[in-house]
Every structure is written in C-alpha cells, then in structure tokens.
Amino acid sequence: SSPLFDAIDASGNVWFTQPNTDAIGEFVPQTQSWHEWPVRKGSAPYDLTFDTHGNIWFTEFSGNTIGFFNPHTSTLVENPIPTPDSQPYGITLDPHGTIWFAENRDGLGQIGSFTPTTSGKVKITEHAVKGTRPHLIVADKAGNIWYSDGFSGHIGQFDPANGVNSLFNVYSGTCTPTSCTGTHIS
C-alpha cells in the first residue's frame, strides 16, 4: 500500500495514507490492531492532519481534492480544488484553526486554505506563491505558513496577514523537476 504520511490522533492512534491502494489506515498501538478505509479510486491520498474536532483532512494528489474523514462516523467527503490538476501535497492546521495545503504542480505556484467544518464541505481559497513548487507545509505559532520548495532549493514563508511570500535559499545548486545536483527539499 506504500504508506506515505502519518499523523497521531488525540488517543495516540497512528493514522496514515496509502496512495498506491487509495486508502486511509489506522494503527491502534494499545490493541495492536489495524483498520483501513478506502477513498476514491485513483485519488492517491498524500498528507493528512487533524482539525480541532478530531476529523482528518487529507490531500488527494491525483484526485485534485481535499478529503475529509470523520473517524467516529466513517463519513468521507471530497472537496474539489478550484485549480485543475493542482497536485495537492502537504497539509497542516494553523494555530487559528485554518487548514493550509500545498499545490505542487510545476509552474502553478500556489497554496490553499480553508476553514474546516464538521460536515466536511468547505470553501477553498488559493494564494499565489510565485516561482515555487510547494511540497510539505507547516504553520508556526504566529500563524505564518512555511513550506518546502523541492526543486528550487528554497524554504518559503507565507504571511496570511498581509499576503507576502518570502523565499529563503538553502541550496545554491541547480534543481529541475527531473533532477537535482546535490539536493531535493521535500
């Protein structure tokens, strides 16, 4: 199933995505038990995060959607991303309760955000981060959004308060979508 990303819930259970089998998995350490829930065929779930209600939000790299899964009711909802073939990658919850995700398509230069709901239906807003190809994404205590820019050798910072994007060079070599001489930041 090629487990790719993982996250720990409030009970200490390990949740993970399985892009090769289009599923979300859970491992319960206390009982040593495994559980699995299928998502849409061909969607390739990638990164995942929890909202403040314990619901799981995840990117579907090949499905161009943001998935929602309520682990208590097994409810699954998919939200289309406005930009076609955006290749959503990393996802994170900021300290204000907003969820952010990276759009990884070459030449796109965007990240997205939304306010999570208990129904799983959301309105996605996209933000330009020109000249980048975001991979993984996290939020700091102040609410700034940080992302790895895999093919340029940068770490990016997006300030939601003023819409300003900054890039910090961590590698001076040459990176392209097909090769990197020395590094690939993901």
Buried (B, 14 or more C-beta within 10 A) or exposed (E): EEBBBEBEBEEEBBBBBBBEBBBBBBBBEEEEEEEEBEBBEEBBBBBBBBBEEEBBBBBBBBBBBBBBBBBEEEEBBBBEBBBEEBBBBBBBBBEEEBBBBBBBBEEBBBBBBBEBBEEBEBEBBBBEBEEBBBBBBBBEEEBBBBBBBBBBBBBBBBEBEEEEBEBEEEBEEEBEEEEBEEBBBE
